[in-house]
Amino acid sequence: TALPISPSRISKMESSDDSSQDAVQKLSNAVDNHMHEIEISTFRPLQKRAFLCSAKCCDSMGSRQSVERCVEMCSAPVSQAQHHVNAQLQNFAERFDRCVQTCRDASQDQKSATSLQSEKIQLEETRCVRECVGKHVGLLPNMMKQVKEHLQQL
């Protein structure tokens, strides 16, 4: 599951620069690292259980429909886990977008014709975006802990 936060998203900023792009890449990498750890420690064992359970369903001498129901029940926890992770990541991305949009709005509110002021506004917008990234990187450990705890209950 990939987080919909990437440098290409932030490039939509009218005044985006390499510093903003680098900051967003840092956030994207942090999310990827956390998700990789959750996949290895939690998601794969959940999938393994679902596959083993589904294999047992196929040993049944019951009807095709009962085997299909059995397989569906075995895979339900994986589907629930995917839905939960996607919802959490989407919420995280939306929160990040709102933070960046606040930076954009503040920048737009201060636009003027002079290039010196424009450069100052650009620097302030970049600083603001970097703060958004830092704040959201800081939110990741707790969010991922909650996701992992939820997945372990399935």
C-alpha positions in Angstrom: 0.0 0.0 0.0 1.6 3.3 -1.1 0.9 6.6 0.5 -0.4 9.2 -1.9 2.3 11.7 -0.8 5.1 12.2 -3.3 7.3 15.0 -4.6 5.0 15.1 -7.7 2.1 16.1 -5.5 4.0 19.0 -4.0 5.2 20.1 -7.4 1.7 21.5 -8.0 2.8 24.3 -5.7 3.1 27.4 -7.9 6.4 28.3 -6.3 7.7 24.8 -5.4 11.4 24.4 -5.3 14.0 21.6 -4.8 14.0 22.1 -1.0 10.2 21.5 -0.8 10.6 18.5 -3.2 13.4 17.1 -1.0 11.3 17.5 2.2 8.3 15.7 0.7 10.6 12.9 -0.5 11.8 12.6 3.1 8.2 12.1 4.2 7.5 9.7 1.5 10.6 7.6 2.4 9.6 7.7 6.0 6.2 6.3 5.2 7.6 3.7 2.9 10.0 2.5 5.7 7.2 2.3 8.3 4.9 0.4 5.8 7.7 -2.0 4.9 8.1 -2.9 8.6 4.4 -3.4 9.0 4.2 -5.5 5.9 6.9 -7.8 7.1 5.9 -8.1 10.7 2.2 -8.0 10.5 0.7 -8.1 7.0 2.6 -11.1 5.6 1.7 -13.4 8.6 -1.9 -12.3 8.2 -1.8 -13.2 4.5 -0.1 -16.5 5.3 -2.9 -17.4 7.8 -5.5 -16.6 5.2 -3.8 -18.8 2.5 -3.4 -21.7 4.9 -7.0 -21.4 6.0 -8.1 -21.2 2.3 -6.1 -24.3 1.5 -7.9 -26.2 4.3 -11.2 -25.1 2.8 -10.3 -26.8 -0.5 -9.9 -30.1 1.5 -13.6 -30.0 2.3 -16.0 -32.4 0.6 -18.7 -29.8 0.8 -20.4 -28.0 -2.1 -18.6 -25.4 -4.3 -20.6 -22.7 -2.5 -19.5 -23.8 0.9 -15.9 -23.9 -0.2 -16.2 -20.4 -1.7 -17.8 -19.1 1.6 -15.0 -20.7 3.6 -12.3 -19.1 1.4 -14.1 -15.7 1.6 -14.2 -16.0 5.4 -10.5 -16.9 5.5 -9.6 -13.8 3.4 -11.8 -11.4 5.3 -9.2 -10.3 7.8 -6.8 -9.5 5.0 -9.4 -7.4 3.2 -10.2 -5.6 6.5 -6.5 -5.0 7.1 -6.1 -3.5 3.6 -9.1 -1.3 4.1 -7.9 -0.1 7.5 -4.4 0.7 6.2 -5.7 2.5 3.1 -8.1 4.6 5.2 -5.3 5.5 7.7 -2.9 6.4 4.9 -5.5 8.4 3.0 -6.4 10.4 6.2 -2.7 11.0 6.8 -2.2 12.3 3.2 -5.3 14.6 3.5 -3.9 16.0 6.7 -0.6 16.7 5.0 -2.3 18.2 2.0 -4.3 20.6 4.3 -1.0 21.7 6.0 0.7 22.3 2.7 -2.4 24.2 1.4 -2.2 26.5 4.4 1.3 27.3 3.3 0.2 28.0 -0.2 -2.7 30.2 1.0 -0.4 32.2 3.2 2.0 32.6 0.3 -0.8 33.7 -2.1 -2.1 36.2 0.5 1.3 37.9 0.5 2.0 38.0 -3.2 3.3 41.3 -4.5 5.0 42.7 -7.6 8.5 43.1 -6.3 10.9 40.3 -6.9 12.7 40.8 -3.5 9.4 40.3 -1.7 8.5 37.4 -3.9 11.8 35.7 -3.0 11.1 36.2 0.7 7.6 34.8 0.2 9.0 31.8 -1.6 11.5 31.1 1.3 8.6 31.4 3.8 6.5 29.0 1.8 9.4 26.5 1.6 10.0 26.8 5.4 6.3 26.2 6.0 6.2 23.1 3.8 9.3 21.8 5.5 7.5 22.3 8.9 4.6 20.3 7.5 6.9 17.5 6.6 8.6 17.6 10.0 5.3 17.5 11.8 4.0 14.6 9.7 7.2 12.6 10.0 6.8 13.0 13.7 3.2 11.7 13.6 4.2 8.5 11.8 5.5 6.4 14.6 2.2 6.7 16.7 0.0 6.3 13.6 1.9 3.2 12.5 1.8 1.8 16.1 -2.0 2.1 16.0 -2.2 0.5 12.6 0.0 -2.4 13.7 -2.1 -2.9 16.9 -5.3 -2.9 14.8 -3.9 -5.4 12.4 -2.7 -7.7 15.2 -6.3 -7.9 16.4 -7.5 -9.3 13.1 
